[in-house]
Amino acid sequence: MAEHNHSLKPYVMVLFALFGLTALTVGVAYVDFGHPWSDVVALAIALVKASLVVAFFMHVKGSTSMVKISVASSIVGVLIFFMIILTDYMARGFS
């Protein structure tokens, strides 16, 4: 394995971005966007935070294309799993 020289500046910037997004999440929790939109906004912020963590702290940004393909296929697999669960949930009768 080759040794990587990482500077501290991108990690500190990402850390402060995560702090800011966490504060935004808390602030958005007090705002009523309506029934489905409050969840959509919270999930969108969580997706951005998760993407930052995967890209920088898990070193996917700057990795080989094989690592990026593995991460992308894992995300697709999880989305397919959630779609299967959602179709089962929506097919049930609500009473």
Sequence and secondary structure as in RCSB ss.txt:
>XXXX:A:sequence
MAEHNHSLKPYVMVLFALFGLTALTVGVAYVDFGHPWSDVVALAIALVKASLVVAFFMHVKGSTSMVKISVASSI
VGVLIFFMIILTDYMARGFS
>XXXX:A:secstr
       SHHHHHHHHHHHHHHHHHHHHHTS   HHHHHHHHHHHHHHHHHHIIIIIT  TTS HHHHHHHHHHH
HHHHHHHHHHHHHHHHS   
